[in-house]
């Protein structure tokens, strides 16, 4: 695989997926080469490999002009460390800090070495993802009474702090937002996450492959189909298993159904945040119709456990195909009418336009991805540029904007609802005949794989290592919110505090996804 003028000796694992092992010094050079050609860091995670006669490992997934490059470096068992990547890819910062919290692997010369996922559930010198970590002994360890997270303070005449969360005025996920303000203008926002850390990666260890798919789909509940598909792809790659063509097309159908449901909900919430309750009610009426039909046709409103290793667990009848096509047509027409109302609503346009701006150059520098990235001219969509089956037969139209404000993020959502409705119709009309499921090939040695899916929020990556006994040894699920949460801190600067809920909702990032 060539990047710039250098061949990096990465082998192909499949269409647009590359794999390589290298020294940490080479990793730094590769990261620079990817950055120089306009690529991005997608994910960074660690592993404890001591039970495999190794030490530790650091792994990165890089988005390049040729696809996704998955690169690993072996680290010593004593004092494992690797060179800081955040000075090249700023989005690596929190991933590096989380990797230390969970495994004790250090990013050398990192500017920010504060804890990230660790609150008070385990002590500073304990690392839950190490194979020798004992939850029972951790319960007996002395823990700090308070979190004592070292926020960065802004000082000066007239500067005030507003702490918001982690408990909010609604049934939403917990996160803390520390505002530094003058008057109502935001000088700085600093986030503190990790409150929904569930030990998900630890829970994967020793699981059978089918149960692992169920857990993967619950990493971030609003993105179930994307996570389940990415996980299953990784398992199928690791085991060299083949999935029936009909099952692959149904997986894509489920993914687009999920995309439409989330965009409808967000467009309603954005209307609600500027006091347009009419928009909220109309979009949520459409969303409810869509979810009820999904439950009727496939047995679950959010398609939980419909994607399984080796295929899918449910089919669609001819009558169901006709009903879903008709509903997609109806929703597309109604969304078009509602968009005209949003476009002509003066108050909404005033609140959306020039609010929460992330300019294209800053988005590129900081790694903004997915829906929010495309609203800031970051033209990346795995379905369009690196299409896996069946998207390689569907010619996906990628929606982009340049203004990078709330209005741009709403416009991308409107366009993606229309495109996903078209894809639903195409998937149903061209759905091939055949089986829904094929058994996985047996496992006799340690094997690994990776899955890469463009969810409604952005790219979801799941890396899997399966032990020789056929159970899961290491699973890392990566949410695009890792990259995008720091851009919320940037997007709110100079805006007034009352606009924060609107800006935050326009990104609509996951808490549980990066909290793991």
N, C-alpha and C positions, 0 to 999 in steps of 0.2 A: 504494500500500500504506500503510495507516494504522496507526501505532503510537502509543498514547496519543491526544493531540489533534492530532497532526501527520501530514500526508500526505508521505511521504518520496520520492515520485516514482520508485518502483521498478516496473519492468515485469515481467509474468509471463513466465517461460520455459516454463512447463508447470504441471502440477498441484502446488501447494504449493511452487513454486520461483520466487524473485524475483531480479531483477538490477538493479543500479544503479551509477552512477558519481557521485562527489561529492568535494568538497574535504575535506582532513584535519580541519578544524574541524567540519564537519558529521558526519564519522565519529565524533568524540568525542561529539557530541550524540546521534547515533543509538545508540551503545553505551549511553549512560545511559538512554535511553528504553526500550531492550530490557531492560536490567537492572531497571528500575522496574516493568515489566509481568511480571516473572518469567521472562524468557528467559535464554539463555545464549550465550556464545561457543563455537562448535564448532571453528573452525579459523582460523589466521592464517598467511599465507605471502607471499612477495615474488616479484617477477619483474624481469628485465632487459629493458626494452622499447626500448633504444636503437637496435636494428636495425629497429624499426618507426617510426622518426622520433619517438621519445619519450625519456623518461628511464628511471626505474624505476617500479615499481608496488607498492603494498601492498594485499593482499586479505584480507577476512575473510568467514567464513560464520557467520551468527548464527541461532540457533534462536528463532523468534518464535511468537506465537499463530497467525499465518497460514501458517507453514511456514518454509522455509530461505531466508534473505536473503543473497545473495552480492553484496558491495559492494566496489568498488575505488576507489583514489585514485591519481592520477598524481603522481609525485614527480620532482624535478629530477635531471638527470644528474650534477650536482656536489653532493656532500654530501647524498644523499637521506635524509630523515628524516620522521617522523610522530609524533604525540603518543602517549605511553605509554598502553596500554589495561589494563595489569595492575592499576592502582589501581581499576578498575571490575570487570574480570574477572581474578581472580588466576591463572587457568589460562593466561592469555596470556604469562606470564613466560618460560617456557622456549621457547615458540614465537617470541617476539621475539628472544631471545638466539640461537636457531638461525638466524633470518632474517639477523641481523647476521653470524654466522659464515660463512654461505653467500653472501651478497650485499652485505654492507657497508651495509645499510639500518639506520639508527639509530632506536630508540624514545626520543624526547626525554623527559628527566626520569624515566626508568625508575630504580627503586630498585636493581635488580640488573642489572648489565651484564657479569657474568662470562661467559666463553665457555661454550658448551654442547656442540655437536657437534664442535668443533675440539679435537683432541688434539695429535698431532705430525705429522699427515699433510700439513699445509700451514702456511705462515707466517701470522702475525697480520695482515699487510697484504695478503693474497691472499684472493680470494673465489671459490670454485669454480663457483658458478652464474652468474657473469658470463660473457657471451658471449665476451669476449676473454681468458678464463682459459686458460692453456696448461699442461696437466699436465706437459709436458716441461720447461718452464722452472721449474715448481714443484719438480721433482725436484732442480734445481740450487740451490734457495734454501736458505739456512742455516735449520735448524730447531732448536728447543730439544731438548736431550737428554732432558729429562723433562717430564712433563705439567704439574707444578707447579700443580695446580688449587687455588684458595684456599678450602678448606673453612672453614666457620664453626665455631670451637672453643668448646666449653663448658668453663668452668674453675670450680674450687671444690674444697673439701675432699671427698675420696672419689670424685671424678669420674674415670672411666677411659674410654678409647676402645677400641673393638673394630673393626678394619677387616675387612670381609668382601668377598671378590671383588677384581677381576672374575673370576678363575678360581675355579670352584666344584667341589665334590666330586661331579661328575656331568656328563653330556653335555647341559648346558643353556647358554642364552645368557649372555654376560658382562655383568655390571653390578656396580658397587662400592657397598657400603652401609657408611657410617661411623656406628657407634653410639656415643653418649655415654651412659654408664650410671653408676648408683650401685647397688652390689650387682648384682642381676640386673634391676633395673627400668630401663626405657629412658627417659632424659630427652630425648633428641633423636636423630633419624635423618636423615642427609643422604645423598641418592643422587647417584651420578655415572654418567651413561650416555654413549652415543655410541661405545662400543667396537665395535658392529656396523655403524657407518656404512660403507655400500658405494658411496656416490655414485649412488644409485638415480635421483634426479631428473636428474642430469647424463646418466646413461645413456639416459634417455628421449629426449634431444634428437636429432632427425634420424631416429628410428625410424619404420618404417612402422606403420600403425594396428593391423595384426594382431599383429605382434611385440610392440607395446606392451601388448596385452592379456595376453600371456604374462608379461611383466615385472611388470605391475600385480598379477597374481595371486600373485606371489612376494614382494611387499613384506613380508608376514607369512604364512608358509606355512600356519598353522593357520586362516587366514581367507581362503583362496584364492577361494572362490566369491563372497564379499562384495566383495572388491577387484575381481575380474574383472567382476562385474555393475556395480559403480559406475563403473568405467572405461568399459565398453561403453556404459552409459547416457550418459555424458558425450560420448563420440564420436558416438553416434547423435543426441544433441541438437545437437551442433555441426554435423553434416552434414545435419540435418533428414531423417534416415532413419527408416523405419518397420520395426519388428520384428514378425514373425508372432506371433499370439496364442499358439499352442502353445509357441513358444520362450520367451515371457515366463513362462508357467506352469511350464515345465521349469526355468527359472532359479530360481524360487521354491522348487521342489522341491529343487534342489541346495542352496540356502541352508538349508533346514530339515534336510536330511540332515547338513550340516556342523554345524549347531547341536546336534543330538542327539549326534553323535560327540564334540564337545568337552565338553559337559556330562557325559556318561557318564565320560569320562576324568577330569574334575575331581572328580566325586563320589568316584571311586575314590581319587584322590590325597589328598583331604581325610581319608578314612578311614585311609589309610596314615600320614598325619602325626600321628594320635593312636593309633598302634599297633594299629589295627583292620585287620590284613592281610586278613582275610576280605572286608571291604568292597572293598578294593583289587582283590583277585582277581576278585570277582564283577562289579564294574562294568567292569573291563578285559576280562573274558570277553565281556560284552555288547557292549562297544565293538568288540572284534575281530570278532565275528559281524557287526556292522553294517558295518564297513569291508570285510570280505570280500564281503558281498553287494553293496555299492556297486561294488567292483571287478568283480564278475561281471556286473552289469547295465550299467555305464557305462564300464568299461575302465580305471578308476583309483580307488584307495582313497580319495584325497583330492579327486577330481573335477578334477584339474588339466587346464586347457585344454579343458574341456567347454563353458564359456561363451566365445563369440567375438563380435567386432563383427558386428552384424546378426542374431544369433540364438544358436543352440547347435550343437554339433558331434555330438551323439549323441541318439538317441531311446530310448524304452522300449517294449517289446512288451507285448501283453496279458498274456502269461504272467508277464513281469517285474513288471507292475503288481500282479498277484495275489500274487506272492511278496513284494514289498516291503510291501504292506498287511498280510500275515500276519506278517511280521517286526516291523513297527511295533506290531502288537497284542501280540505276545509280549514284546517289550522293555518296553512300557508296563506290562504285568502284572507282570513281574519287578522293574521299578523300584519299583512300588507295594509289593511285598513287602519289598524292600531298604530302602525308606524306613521301614517299620514297625520294622525291626531297628535302623536308625539312631536312630529316635525313642525306642526303649526301652533303648538302650545308655547306661548311666549315665556311664561315663567319657567317651564321645564327647560327650554333651550337656554335661557339665561343662566340657570343653575348648572346645566351640564357643560356648556361651552367654556373653555379656558379654566376649568376646575380640575385640580389633581393632575397637572401636566407632567408627563415623563417624555422629554424630548428624545428623538431617535438616536442622537449620538450618545446620550447618557444611557439609554436602554441597551445599546450595543455594548457599551463599556462595562455595564454592571450585570449583563446577562439576562435581561427581561425575556421571558419566554411565553409560549402558548398564546392564548387569546389576548392577554394584555400586551404581549410583545408585538403581535400583529397590528394592534392599534397604535403602536409607536414605530411602525415601518420595519419591524423585524420579521422578514418574510420567511418564516420557518413553519412548516406543517408537514409532519412525516407522511401523512396521507397523500400529499401532493408531490413532494420532492423525493421521498424515498419509499414509494408505495409497496407495501407487502400485499399479498393476495388477501382479498379480492380487489383492493383499491387500485392495483395496477391495471384493472380493466374498467375503471369508473371515471377516470379523468376528473379528479376532484378540483374544484375551483376554490382557490385560497382567497379569503377576504382580508384586506389590509386597509389601514388608515395611516395618516402621518402625524396628526395633531397630538396624539398621545394623551388626550384628556378624557373625562367621563363620557363626553359625547362620542368620541371615537370608539371607546370600548363598547358603548351601546350600539353603535352602527355596525361593528363587527358581529355582535350577537344577532342583530336583525339579519344580516347577510348569511350567517351560518345556519340560522333556522331555515331559511329558504333553501340553502344548498343541502342541508341534511334531509329536508323533506324530499328533494329530488333524489338523493341517494337512497332513501327508503324505498321510493317507487322503483328505482333501477334495480336495487337488490332483490325486491320481491318479484319483479317481472322476469329477471334473469336467473332466479334461484335454481341451481342445478339439482337434478334428482340424485339420490344416493343415500348412503348411510349417514346417521347422525354421530356415530361414535366408533372408534377403533381402539382396541386395547393397547396400552403402552408396552413398549419393548421391555423385557426384564433387565434389571440392573445387576451387574456382577462386579463392578469396580467404581471407584469414585469418578463422578462425571459432573459437568457443569453446563449451564446455559443461561441465556439472557433474553428477555422479552422487552419490546419497545413499541408502545402504543400511543397514538395521539388522542388523549382524552379530551373532554370538553374544556378542561382547564389548561391543558398543555401536555407535554410529553411525560408519560409514566414509564419508568424503567423498573424491571424486577430481575435481579440476578439470583441464581439458584445454584447451590452445590448439593449434590445428592451423595450420601455415603454408600459404601460398598454393600451395606445391608438394605439399601433401597429406601431409607428414610431421609428426611431433610437434615442436612448438616449445617448449612448457612443460607439464609435468605435475606436479601436486602431489597425492600420495596422503596422506590424513590418517587416523591411527589414533586410536581413543578412548583409548588408553593415554597420549597426551599429557596429557589432562585428569586421568587417574586416578592416575598415579604419585605426584604430590604428596600425594594422600590416603592412600597407604600410609604416608608419613612421619607423617601425623597419626594414623592408626589404630593405630599401634604404641605411641604414647606411654602410659606408665604400665603397659604390659604387660611381662612378663618376656622376656628374650632368647630362651629356648627356644621361645616361642610365635611368633616372627617367621616361621619357615617356614610355619606353619599360616596366619597372617594373609596372608602374601604369596600363598600358593596360593589362598586364598579370593577374592582379586582376579584372579589369574592374568593378569597384563598382559603385553603384548608388549614385547620389547626391540628387535627388528629393525624393527617398525612405526614408532615415533617416531625411531629411529636413522637410518632411511632409507639 
